[in-house]
Amino acid sequence: MFKLNRRKQLSLSLSLGMALSLIAGFSSSAVAQTRTDEQGYQSNEKDPLYGDAPAGLNPLDLMHRAQQLNGPSAAEFNQQSQVQINNSVSDFKRLQQQKILEQQQSTPTTEPVEAVETVE
């Protein structure tokens, strides 16, 4: 009976020790994560997207607005792309046929030569 109680005490103390170490580990990492200035960055860190840009200046937003104002719509872009692809295919086929014709014209048509045997 003494051994049974001793085992229970040992397993209880090990479980309690593991639980306390986990709690202490989580609380220390939580404290480290909450120690920042009011912008969410430490004093030596910069915003990875905007760097040192002043507040309200978002380069991604500026690019998006520029594209919306000057660029074609999605349907126009798709139509232009299809036209360019069709033109490129037509040009390729034309050049391919031209090269094939040039190769056929440049190869001389020679008559088969009869083999002559020399006897010594």
Buried (B, 14 or more C-beta within 10 A) or exposed (E): EEEEEEEEEEEEEEEEEEEEEEEEEEEEEEEEEEEEEEEEEEEEEEEEEEEEEEEEEEEEEEEEEEEEEEEEEEEEEEEEEEEEEEEEEEEEEEEEEEEEEEEEEEEEEEEEEEEEEEEE
